[in-house]
Amino acid sequence: MPAKQRADARRNHARILAVAEAEVAEHGADASLEQIARTAGVGSATVRRHFPTRRALLEAVAHTRIETLCARAHALKDAEDARAALLEWLGEVVAYCASVRGFAAAIAHDGAAPGSVYENSCTTAIETAGTPLLRRAARDGAVAPGVTITDLITLIVGIALATEHHPDPATEADRLFHLAVAGLSPGSPA
């Protein structure tokens, strides 16, 4: 929220965002915008003025977590074992997605062209952060040729969405992630 905004607009923005975080955590990406407005004590138009699309609201809710994951990828980029670093970071993305409803939807690729006004900034940030880890692992021969960061994030989003309603989504998402990494063949390294 720009500092030059009126004080009441800044307060509304902060209140809407706090309520949205709670609602998305409880109800996922489909949290009711009308309920968010009611709970925040503002009108639906005020919510839409601050967050013109559901995607904009999800991106704002996910912003801090995205920054944390990006910083973690940066910290791992010079790790000795490129494959382990990539898998550790991807595992952390899986854990975030599984522990916070709505986060997977926030990083899901939505088909918008790079640089488009409709581009998902969360997806862009995550993919930009993870690309050096993937490139290094590929250069070391630890990842199959042709695998892209978009492929990996799509896999994670799919796992997170598939396990969202599981009694223990974090454990199930982690299990499926390791299954995907190991492959279906016995003896494949995880």
PyMOL commands that place a pseudoatom at each C-alpha (Angstrom):
pseudoatom trace, name=CA, resn=MET, resi=1, chain=A, elem=C, hetatm=0, pos=[0.000, 0.000, 0.000]
pseudoatom trace, name=CA, resn=PRO, resi=2, chain=A, elem=C, hetatm=0, pos=[1.609, 3.305, -1.062]
pseudoatom trace, name=CA, resn=ALA, resi=3, chain=A, elem=C, hetatm=0, pos=[2.509, 5.600, 1.863]
pseudoatom trace, name=CA, resn=LYS, resi=4, chain=A, elem=C, hetatm=0, pos=[0.837, 8.551, 0.132]
pseudoatom trace, name=CA, resn=GLN, resi=5, chain=A, elem=C, hetatm=0, pos=[-2.576, 6.889, 0.521]
pseudoatom trace, name=CA, resn=ARG, resi=6, chain=A, elem=C, hetatm=0, pos=[-4.945, 8.344, 3.079]
pseudoatom trace, name=CA, resn=ALA, resi=7, chain=A, elem=C, hetatm=0, pos=[-4.583, 6.935, 6.585]
pseudoatom trace, name=CA, resn=ASP, resi=8, chain=A, elem=C, hetatm=0, pos=[-8.039, 5.338, 6.481]
pseudoatom trace, name=CA, resn=ALA, resi=9, chain=A, elem=C, hetatm=0, pos=[-7.232, 3.659, 3.158]
pseudoatom trace, name=CA, resn=ARG, resi=10, chain=A, elem=C, hetatm=0, pos=[-4.008, 2.242, 4.647]
pseudoatom trace, name=CA, resn=ARG, resi=11, chain=A, elem=C, hetatm=0, pos=[-5.932, 0.983, 7.694]
pseudoatom trace, name=CA, resn=ASN, resi=12, chain=A, elem=C, hetatm=0, pos=[-8.594, -0.596, 5.472]
pseudoatom trace, name=CA, resn=HIS, resi=13, chain=A, elem=C, hetatm=0, pos=[-5.904, -2.269, 3.366]
pseudoatom trace, name=CA, resn=ALA, resi=14, chain=A, elem=C, hetatm=0, pos=[-4.172, -3.695, 6.443]
pseudoatom trace, name=CA, resn=ARG, resi=15, chain=A, elem=C, hetatm=0, pos=[-7.465, -4.839, 8.005]
pseudoatom trace, name=CA, resn=ILE, resi=16, chain=A, elem=C, hetatm=0, pos=[-8.658, -6.470, 4.765]
pseudoatom trace, name=CA, resn=LEU, resi=17, chain=A, elem=C, hetatm=0, pos=[-5.328, -8.245, 4.351]
pseudoatom trace, name=CA, resn=ALA, resi=18, chain=A, elem=C, hetatm=0, pos=[-5.330, -9.539, 7.946]
pseudoatom trace, name=CA, resn=VAL, resi=19, chain=A, elem=C, hetatm=0, pos=[-8.884, -10.844, 7.598]
pseudoatom trace, name=CA, resn=ALA, resi=20, chain=A, elem=C, hetatm=0, pos=[-8.089, -12.342, 4.186]
pseudoatom trace, name=CA, resn=GLU, resi=21, chain=A, elem=C, hetatm=0, pos=[-5.103, -14.214, 5.627]
pseudoatom trace, name=CA, resn=ALA, resi=22, chain=A, elem=C, hetatm=0, pos=[-7.334, -15.826, 8.245]
pseudoatom trace, name=CA, resn=GLU, resi=23, chain=A, elem=C, hetatm=0, pos=[-10.132, -16.589, 5.788]
pseudoatom trace, name=CA, resn=VAL, resi=24, chain=A, elem=C, hetatm=0, pos=[-7.792, -18.086, 3.180]
pseudoatom trace, name=CA, resn=ALA, resi=25, chain=A, elem=C, hetatm=0, pos=[-6.075, -20.168, 5.873]
pseudoatom trace, name=CA, resn=GLU, resi=26, chain=A, elem=C, hetatm=0, pos=[-9.456, -21.550, 6.923]
pseudoatom trace, name=CA, resn=HIS, resi=27, chain=A, elem=C, hetatm=0, pos=[-11.281, -21.803, 3.582]
pseudoatom trace, name=CA, resn=GLY, resi=28, chain=A, elem=C, hetatm=0, pos=[-8.500, -21.893, 0.987]
pseudoatom trace, name=CA, resn=ALA, resi=29, chain=A, elem=C, hetatm=0, pos=[-8.312, -19.933, -2.253]
pseudoatom trace, name=CA, resn=ASP, resi=30, chain=A, elem=C, hetatm=0, pos=[-12.101, -19.893, -2.566]
pseudoatom trace, name=CA, resn=ALA, resi=31, chain=A, elem=C, hetatm=0, pos=[-12.573, -17.844, 0.603]
pseudoatom trace, name=CA, resn=SER, resi=32, chain=A, elem=C, hetatm=0, pos=[-15.577, -15.579, 0.233]
pseudoatom trace, name=CA, resn=LEU, resi=33, chain=A, elem=C, hetatm=0, pos=[-14.671, -12.013, -0.687]
pseudoatom trace, name=CA, resn=GLU, resi=34, chain=A, elem=C, hetatm=0, pos=[-17.999, -10.907, 0.764]
pseudoatom trace, name=CA, resn=GLN, resi=35, chain=A, elem=C, hetatm=0, pos=[-17.202, -12.598, 4.081]
pseudoatom trace, name=CA, resn=ILE, resi=36, chain=A, elem=C, hetatm=0, pos=[-13.787, -10.951, 4.083]
pseudoatom trace, name=CA, resn=ALA, resi=37, chain=A, elem=C, hetatm=0, pos=[-15.461, -7.565, 3.570]
pseudoatom trace, name=CA, resn=ARG, resi=38, chain=A, elem=C, hetatm=0, pos=[-18.015, -8.185, 6.352]
pseudoatom trace, name=CA, resn=THR, resi=39, chain=A, elem=C, hetatm=0, pos=[-15.410, -9.362, 8.837]
pseudoatom trace, name=CA, resn=ALA, resi=40, chain=A, elem=C, hetatm=0, pos=[-13.102, -6.451, 7.986]
pseudoatom trace, name=CA, resn=GLY, resi=41, chain=A, elem=C, hetatm=0, pos=[-16.003, -4.040, 8.447]
pseudoatom trace, name=CA, resn=VAL, resi=42, chain=A, elem=C, hetatm=0, pos=[-15.843, -2.645, 4.913]
pseudoatom trace, name=CA, resn=GLY, resi=43, chain=A, elem=C, hetatm=0, pos=[-17.961, -2.932, 1.802]
pseudoatom trace, name=CA, resn=SER, resi=44, chain=A, elem=C, hetatm=0, pos=[-17.294, -5.366, -1.030]
pseudoatom trace, name=CA, resn=ALA, resi=45, chain=A, elem=C, hetatm=0, pos=[-16.372, -2.427, -3.255]
pseudoatom trace, name=CA, resn=THR, resi=46, chain=A, elem=C, hetatm=0, pos=[-13.624, -1.435, -0.803]
pseudoatom trace, name=CA, resn=VAL, resi=47, chain=A, elem=C, hetatm=0, pos=[-12.168, -4.941, -0.936]
pseudoatom trace, name=CA, resn=ARG, resi=48, chain=A, elem=C, hetatm=0, pos=[-12.243, -4.851, -4.740]
pseudoatom trace, name=CA, resn=ARG, resi=49, chain=A, elem=C, hetatm=0, pos=[-10.695, -1.389, -4.813]
pseudoatom trace, name=CA, resn=HIS, resi=50, chain=A, elem=C, hetatm=0, pos=[-7.710, -2.660, -2.828]
pseudoatom trace, name=CA, resn=PHE, resi=51, chain=A, elem=C, hetatm=0, pos=[-7.622, -6.095, -4.470]
pseudoatom trace, name=CA, resn=PRO, resi=52, chain=A, elem=C, hetatm=0, pos=[-9.313, -5.940, -7.895]
pseudoatom trace, name=CA, resn=THR, resi=53, chain=A, elem=C, hetatm=0, pos=[-9.113, -9.703, -8.439]
pseudoatom trace, name=CA, resn=ARG, resi=54, chain=A, elem=C, hetatm=0, pos=[-9.079, -12.805, -6.286]
pseudoatom trace, name=CA, resn=ARG, resi=55, chain=A, elem=C, hetatm=0, pos=[-5.579, -13.458, -7.650]
pseudoatom trace, name=CA, resn=ALA, resi=56, chain=A, elem=C, hetatm=0, pos=[-4.418, -10.032, -6.387]
pseudoatom trace, name=CA, resn=LEU, resi=57, chain=A, elem=C, hetatm=0, pos=[-5.750, -10.852, -2.927]
pseudoatom trace, name=CA, resn=LEU, resi=58, chain=A, elem=C, hetatm=0, pos=[-4.089, -14.293, -2.887]
pseudoatom trace, name=CA, resn=GLU, resi=59, chain=A, elem=C, hetatm=0, pos=[-0.810, -12.769, -4.021]
pseudoatom trace, name=CA, resn=ALA, resi=60, chain=A, elem=C, hetatm=0, pos=[-0.953, -10.216, -1.214]
pseudoatom trace, name=CA, resn=VAL, resi=61, chain=A, elem=C, hetatm=0, pos=[-1.747, -12.925, 1.350]
pseudoatom trace, name=CA, resn=ALA, resi=62, chain=A, elem=C, hetatm=0, pos=[1.144, -15.086, 0.095]
pseudoatom trace, name=CA, resn=HIS, resi=63, chain=A, elem=C, hetatm=0, pos=[3.677, -12.259, -0.232]
pseudoatom trace, name=CA, resn=THR, resi=64, chain=A, elem=C, hetatm=0, pos=[5.641, -12.879, 2.988]
pseudoatom trace, name=CA, resn=ARG, resi=65, chain=A, elem=C, hetatm=0, pos=[5.825, -16.627, 2.434]
pseudoatom trace, name=CA, resn=ILE, resi=66, chain=A, elem=C, hetatm=0, pos=[6.984, -16.080, -1.147]
pseudoatom trace, name=CA, resn=GLU, resi=67, chain=A, elem=C, hetatm=0, pos=[9.772, -13.800, 0.076]
pseudoatom trace, name=CA, resn=THR, resi=68, chain=A, elem=C, hetatm=0, pos=[10.846, -16.428, 2.616]
pseudoatom trace, name=CA, resn=LEU, resi=69, chain=A, elem=C, hetatm=0, pos=[10.976, -19.172, -0.021]
pseudoatom trace, name=CA, resn=CYS, resi=70, chain=A, elem=C, hetatm=0, pos=[12.879, -16.932, -2.427]
pseudoatom trace, name=CA, resn=ALA, resi=71, chain=A, elem=C, hetatm=0, pos=[15.427, -16.095, 0.268]
pseudoatom trace, name=CA, resn=ARG, resi=72, chain=A, elem=C, hetatm=0, pos=[15.793, -19.794, 1.068]
pseudoatom trace, name=CA, resn=ALA, resi=73, chain=A, elem=C, hetatm=0, pos=[16.448, -20.638, -2.603]
pseudoatom trace, name=CA, resn=HIS, resi=74, chain=A, elem=C, hetatm=0, pos=[19.095, -17.927, -2.706]
pseudoatom trace, name=CA, resn=ALA, resi=75, chain=A, elem=C, hetatm=0, pos=[20.724, -19.312, 0.447]
pseudoatom trace, name=CA, resn=LEU, resi=76, chain=A, elem=C, hetatm=0, pos=[20.861, -22.817, -1.068]
pseudoatom trace, name=CA, resn=LYS, resi=77, chain=A, elem=C, hetatm=0, pos=[22.191, -21.843, -4.508]
pseudoatom trace, name=CA, resn=ASP, resi=78, chain=A, elem=C, hetatm=0, pos=[25.844, -22.482, -3.600]
pseudoatom trace, name=CA, resn=ALA, resi=79, chain=A, elem=C, hetatm=0, pos=[25.285, -25.669, -1.579]
pseudoatom trace, name=CA, resn=GLU, resi=80, chain=A, elem=C, hetatm=0, pos=[27.783, -28.412, -2.263]
pseudoatom trace, name=CA, resn=ASP, resi=81, chain=A, elem=C, hetatm=0, pos=[25.195, -30.952, -3.467]
pseudoatom trace, name=CA, resn=ALA, resi=82, chain=A, elem=C, hetatm=0, pos=[23.039, -29.285, -6.140]
pseudoatom trace, name=CA, resn=ARG, resi=83, chain=A, elem=C, hetatm=0, pos=[20.456, -32.096, -6.193]
pseudoatom trace, name=CA, resn=ALA, resi=84, chain=A, elem=C, hetatm=0, pos=[20.052, -32.068, -2.425]
pseudoatom trace, name=CA, resn=ALA, resi=85, chain=A, elem=C, hetatm=0, pos=[19.736, -28.276, -2.427]
pseudoatom trace, name=CA, resn=LEU, resi=86, chain=A, elem=C, hetatm=0, pos=[17.027, -28.360, -5.108]
pseudoatom trace, name=CA, resn=LEU, resi=87, chain=A, elem=C, hetatm=0, pos=[15.120, -31.124, -3.332]
pseudoatom trace, name=CA, resn=GLU, resi=88, chain=A, elem=C, hetatm=0, pos=[15.421, -29.394, 0.039]
pseudoatom trace, name=CA, resn=TRP, resi=89, chain=A, elem=C, hetatm=0, pos=[13.998, -26.175, -1.417]
pseudoatom trace, name=CA, resn=LEU, resi=90, chain=A, elem=C, hetatm=0, pos=[11.224, -27.968, -3.298]
pseudoatom trace, name=CA, resn=GLY, resi=91, chain=A, elem=C, hetatm=0, pos=[10.390, -29.862, -0.100]
pseudoatom trace, name=CA, resn=GLU, resi=92, chain=A, elem=C, hetatm=0, pos=[10.035, -26.529, 1.688]
pseudoatom trace, name=CA, resn=VAL, resi=93, chain=A, elem=C, hetatm=0, pos=[7.716, -25.263, -1.056]
pseudoatom trace, name=CA, resn=VAL, resi=94, chain=A, elem=C, hetatm=0, pos=[5.646, -28.456, -0.645]
pseudoatom trace, name=CA, resn=ALA, resi=95, chain=A, elem=C, hetatm=0, pos=[5.528, -27.937, 3.122]
pseudoatom trace, name=CA, resn=TYR, resi=96, chain=A, elem=C, hetatm=0, pos=[4.345, -24.327, 2.753]
pseudoatom trace, name=CA, resn=CYS, resi=97, chain=A, elem=C, hetatm=0, pos=[1.712, -25.339, 0.224]
pseudoatom trace, name=CA, resn=ALA, resi=98, chain=A, elem=C, hetatm=0, pos=[0.470, -28.154, 2.427]
pseudoatom trace, name=CA, resn=SER, resi=99, chain=A, elem=C, hetatm=0, pos=[0.407, -26.119, 5.618]
pseudoatom trace, name=CA, resn=VAL, resi=100, chain=A, elem=C, hetatm=0, pos=[-1.305, -22.988, 4.310]
pseudoatom trace, name=CA, resn=ARG, resi=101, chain=A, elem=C, hetatm=0, pos=[-4.528, -23.453, 2.400]
pseudoatom trace, name=CA, resn=GLY, resi=102, chain=A, elem=C, hetatm=0, pos=[-4.655, -21.195, -0.605]
pseudoatom trace, name=CA, resn=PHE, resi=103, chain=A, elem=C, hetatm=0, pos=[-0.880, -20.989, -1.017]
pseudoatom trace, name=CA, resn=ALA, resi=104, chain=A, elem=C, hetatm=0, pos=[-0.808, -23.593, -3.806]
pseudoatom trace, name=CA, resn=ALA, resi=105, chain=A, elem=C, hetatm=0, pos=[-3.419, -21.612, -5.707]
pseudoatom trace, name=CA, resn=ALA, resi=106, chain=A, elem=C, hetatm=0, pos=[-1.339, -18.466, -5.256]
pseudoatom trace, name=CA, resn=ILE, resi=107, chain=A, elem=C, hetatm=0, pos=[1.686, -20.026, -6.980]
pseudoatom trace, name=CA, resn=ALA, resi=108, chain=A, elem=C, hetatm=0, pos=[-0.219, -22.032, -9.602]
pseudoatom trace, name=CA, resn=HIS, resi=109, chain=A, elem=C, hetatm=0, pos=[0.714, -21.148, -13.157]
pseudoatom trace, name=CA, resn=ASP, resi=110, chain=A, elem=C, hetatm=0, pos=[-2.322, -19.499, -14.710]
pseudoatom trace, name=CA, resn=GLY, resi=111, chain=A, elem=C, hetatm=0, pos=[-1.213, -19.280, -18.327]
pseudoatom trace, name=CA, resn=ALA, resi=112, chain=A, elem=C, hetatm=0, pos=[-0.578, -15.531, -18.376]
pseudoatom trace, name=CA, resn=ALA, resi=113, chain=A, elem=C, hetatm=0, pos=[2.291, -14.550, -20.625]
pseudoatom trace, name=CA, resn=PRO, resi=114, chain=A, elem=C, hetatm=0, pos=[5.469, -13.347, -18.904]
pseudoatom trace, name=CA, resn=GLY, resi=115, chain=A, elem=C, hetatm=0, pos=[5.397, -9.566, -18.568]
pseudoatom trace, name=CA, resn=SER, resi=116, chain=A, elem=C, hetatm=0, pos=[1.620, -9.450, -18.961]
pseudoatom trace, name=CA, resn=VAL, resi=117, chain=A, elem=C, hetatm=0, pos=[-0.384, -7.309, -16.559]
pseudoatom trace, name=CA, resn=TYR, resi=118, chain=A, elem=C, hetatm=0, pos=[-2.143, -10.567, -15.684]
pseudoatom trace, name=CA, resn=GLU, resi=119, chain=A, elem=C, hetatm=0, pos=[1.079, -12.382, -14.848]
pseudoatom trace, name=CA, resn=ASN, resi=120, chain=A, elem=C, hetatm=0, pos=[1.052, -14.081, -11.448]
pseudoatom trace, name=CA, resn=SER, resi=121, chain=A, elem=C, hetatm=0, pos=[3.772, -12.333, -9.445]
pseudoatom trace, name=CA, resn=CYS, resi=122, chain=A, elem=C, hetatm=0, pos=[3.912, -15.217, -6.932]
pseudoatom trace, name=CA, resn=THR, resi=123, chain=A, elem=C, hetatm=0, pos=[4.587, -17.764, -9.651]
pseudoatom trace, name=CA, resn=THR, resi=124, chain=A, elem=C, hetatm=0, pos=[7.153, -15.496, -11.262]
pseudoatom trace, name=CA, resn=ALA, resi=125, chain=A, elem=C, hetatm=0, pos=[9.001, -14.928, -7.979]
pseudoatom trace, name=CA, resn=ILE, resi=126, chain=A, elem=C, hetatm=0, pos=[9.055, -18.624, -7.057]
pseudoatom trace, name=CA, resn=GLU, resi=127, chain=A, elem=C, hetatm=0, pos=[10.156, -19.711, -10.526]
pseudoatom trace, name=CA, resn=THR, resi=128, chain=A, elem=C, hetatm=0, pos=[12.840, -17.019, -10.678]
pseudoatom trace, name=CA, resn=ALA, resi=129, chain=A, elem=C, hetatm=0, pos=[14.160, -18.082, -7.266]
pseudoatom trace, name=CA, resn=GLY, resi=130, chain=A, elem=C, hetatm=0, pos=[14.161, -21.794, -8.073]
pseudoatom trace, name=CA, resn=THR, resi=131, chain=A, elem=C, hetatm=0, pos=[15.630, -21.592, -11.565]
pseudoatom trace, name=CA, resn=PRO, resi=132, chain=A, elem=C, hetatm=0, pos=[19.296, -21.294, -10.456]
pseudoatom trace, name=CA, resn=LEU, resi=133, chain=A, elem=C, hetatm=0, pos=[18.870, -24.360, -8.222]
pseudoatom trace, name=CA, resn=LEU, resi=134, chain=A, elem=C, hetatm=0, pos=[17.396, -26.358, -11.105]
pseudoatom trace, name=CA, resn=ARG, resi=135, chain=A, elem=C, hetatm=0, pos=[20.024, -25.176, -13.596]
pseudoatom trace, name=CA, resn=ARG, resi=136, chain=A, elem=C, hetatm=0, pos=[22.835, -26.176, -11.285]
pseudoatom trace, name=CA, resn=ALA, resi=137, chain=A, elem=C, hetatm=0, pos=[21.281, -29.594, -10.593]
pseudoatom trace, name=CA, resn=ALA, resi=138, chain=A, elem=C, hetatm=0, pos=[20.762, -30.123, -14.335]
pseudoatom trace, name=CA, resn=ARG, resi=139, chain=A, elem=C, hetatm=0, pos=[24.345, -29.074, -15.066]
pseudoatom trace, name=CA, resn=ASP, resi=140, chain=A, elem=C, hetatm=0, pos=[25.491, -31.681, -12.512]
pseudoatom trace, name=CA, resn=GLY, resi=141, chain=A, elem=C, hetatm=0, pos=[23.381, -34.353, -14.243]
pseudoatom trace, name=CA, resn=ALA, resi=142, chain=A, elem=C, hetatm=0, pos=[21.056, -34.694, -11.230]
pseudoatom trace, name=CA, resn=VAL, resi=143, chain=A, elem=C, hetatm=0, pos=[17.879, -33.751, -13.124]
pseudoatom trace, name=CA, resn=ALA, resi=144, chain=A, elem=C, hetatm=0, pos=[16.584, -35.175, -16.385]
pseudoatom trace, name=CA, resn=PRO, resi=145, chain=A, elem=C, hetatm=0, pos=[17.128, -32.950, -19.411]
pseudoatom trace, name=CA, resn=GLY, resi=146, chain=A, elem=C, hetatm=0, pos=[14.147, -30.831, -20.331]
pseudoatom trace, name=CA, resn=VAL, resi=147, chain=A, elem=C, hetatm=0, pos=[12.730, -30.541, -16.806]
pseudoatom trace, name=CA, resn=THR, resi=148, chain=A, elem=C, hetatm=0, pos=[11.674, -26.949, -16.172]
pseudoatom trace, name=CA, resn=ILE, resi=149, chain=A, elem=C, hetatm=0, pos=[11.003, -25.051, -12.978]
pseudoatom trace, name=CA, resn=THR, resi=150, chain=A, elem=C, hetatm=0, pos=[7.423, -24.626, -14.214]
pseudoatom trace, name=CA, resn=ASP, resi=151, chain=A, elem=C, hetatm=0, pos=[7.157, -28.441, -14.367]
pseudoatom trace, name=CA, resn=LEU, resi=152, chain=A, elem=C, hetatm=0, pos=[8.344, -28.757, -10.785]
pseudoatom trace, name=CA, resn=ILE, resi=153, chain=A, elem=C, hetatm=0, pos=[6.093, -26.029, -9.396]
pseudoatom trace, name=CA, resn=THR, resi=154, chain=A, elem=C, hetatm=0, pos=[3.121, -27.496, -11.277]
pseudoatom trace, name=CA, resn=LEU, resi=155, chain=A, elem=C, hetatm=0, pos=[3.878, -30.881, -9.715]
pseudoatom trace, name=CA, resn=ILE, resi=156, chain=A, elem=C, hetatm=0, pos=[4.011, -29.317, -6.252]
pseudoatom trace, name=CA, resn=VAL, resi=157, chain=A, elem=C, hetatm=0, pos=[0.769, -27.400, -6.790]
pseudoatom trace, name=CA, resn=GLY, resi=158, chain=A, elem=C, hetatm=0, pos=[-0.927, -30.604, -7.928]
pseudoatom trace, name=CA, resn=ILE, resi=159, chain=A, elem=C, hetatm=0, pos=[0.277, -32.507, -4.874]
pseudoatom trace, name=CA, resn=ALA, resi=160, chain=A, elem=C, hetatm=0, pos=[-0.787, -29.713, -2.519]
pseudoatom trace, name=CA, resn=LEU, resi=161, chain=A, elem=C, hetatm=0, pos=[-4.244, -29.380, -4.052]
pseudoatom trace, name=CA, resn=ALA, resi=162, chain=A, elem=C, hetatm=0, pos=[-4.728, -33.157, -4.072]
pseudoatom trace, name=CA, resn=THR, resi=163, chain=A, elem=C, hetatm=0, pos=[-3.879, -33.443, -0.381]
pseudoatom trace, name=CA, resn=GLU, resi=164, chain=A, elem=C, hetatm=0, pos=[-5.546, -30.246, 0.861]
pseudoatom trace, name=CA, resn=HIS, resi=165, chain=A, elem=C, hetatm=0, pos=[-8.469, -32.114, 2.463]
pseudoatom trace, name=CA, resn=HIS, resi=166, chain=A, elem=C, hetatm=0, pos=[-6.455, -35.106, 3.702]
pseudoatom trace, name=CA, resn=PRO, resi=167, chain=A, elem=C, hetatm=0, pos=[-6.520, -35.583, 7.515]
pseudoatom trace, name=CA, resn=ASP, resi=168, chain=A, elem=C, hetatm=0, pos=[-2.779, -34.867, 7.579]
pseudoatom trace, name=CA, resn=PRO, resi=169, chain=A, elem=C, hetatm=0, pos=[-2.078, -32.839, 4.432]
pseudoatom trace, name=CA, resn=ALA, resi=170, chain=A, elem=C, hetatm=0, pos=[1.562, -32.048, 5.255]
pseudoatom trace, name=CA, resn=THR, resi=171, chain=A, elem=C, hetatm=0, pos=[2.563, -35.683, 5.773]
pseudoatom trace, name=CA, resn=GLU, resi=172, chain=A, elem=C, hetatm=0, pos=[0.634, -36.875, 2.717]
pseudoatom trace, name=CA, resn=ALA, resi=173, chain=A, elem=C, hetatm=0, pos=[2.024, -34.086, 0.513]
pseudoatom trace, name=CA, resn=ASP, resi=174, chain=A, elem=C, hetatm=0, pos=[5.558, -34.892, 1.651]
pseudoatom trace, name=CA, resn=ARG, resi=175, chain=A, elem=C, hetatm=0, pos=[5.009, -38.609, 0.966]
pseudoatom trace, name=CA, resn=LEU, resi=176, chain=A, elem=C, hetatm=0, pos=[3.692, -37.922, -2.543]
pseudoatom trace, name=CA, resn=PHE, resi=177, chain=A, elem=C, hetatm=0, pos=[6.487, -35.461, -3.257]
pseudoatom trace, name=CA, resn=HIS, resi=178, chain=A, elem=C, hetatm=0, pos=[9.101, -38.080, -2.345]
pseudoatom trace, name=CA, resn=LEU, resi=179, chain=A, elem=C, hetatm=0, pos=[7.248, -40.661, -4.433]
pseudoatom trace, name=CA, resn=ALA, resi=180, chain=A, elem=C, hetatm=0, pos=[7.365, -38.308, -7.408]
pseudoatom trace, name=CA, resn=VAL, resi=181, chain=A, elem=C, hetatm=0, pos=[11.085, -37.658, -6.865]
pseudoatom trace, name=CA, resn=ALA, resi=182, chain=A, elem=C, hetatm=0, pos=[11.897, -41.371, -6.491]
pseudoatom trace, name=CA, resn=GLY, resi=183, chain=A, elem=C, hetatm=0, pos=[9.716, -42.434, -9.384]
pseudoatom trace, name=CA, resn=LEU, resi=184, chain=A, elem=C, hetatm=0, pos=[7.795, -45.624, -9.595]
pseudoatom trace, name=CA, resn=SER, resi=185, chain=A, elem=C, hetatm=0, pos=[10.758, -47.938, -10.016]
pseudoatom trace, name=CA, resn=PRO, resi=186, chain=A, elem=C, hetatm=0, pos=[12.082, -49.806, -6.965]
pseudoatom trace, name=CA, resn=GLY, resi=187, chain=A, elem=C, hetatm=0, pos=[15.537, -48.724, -5.948]
pseudoatom trace, name=CA, resn=SER, resi=188, chain=A, elem=C, hetatm=0, pos=[15.322, -45.243, -7.481]
pseudoatom trace, name=CA, resn=PRO, resi=189, chain=A, elem=C, hetatm=0, pos=[16.980, -42.688, -5.218]
pseudoatom trace, name=CA, resn=ALA, resi=190, chain=A, elem=C, hetatm=0, pos=[14.676, -40.166, -3.535]
for i in range(1, 190): cmd.bond("trace and resi %d" % i, "trace and resi %d" % (i + 1))
show_as sticks, trace
zoom trace
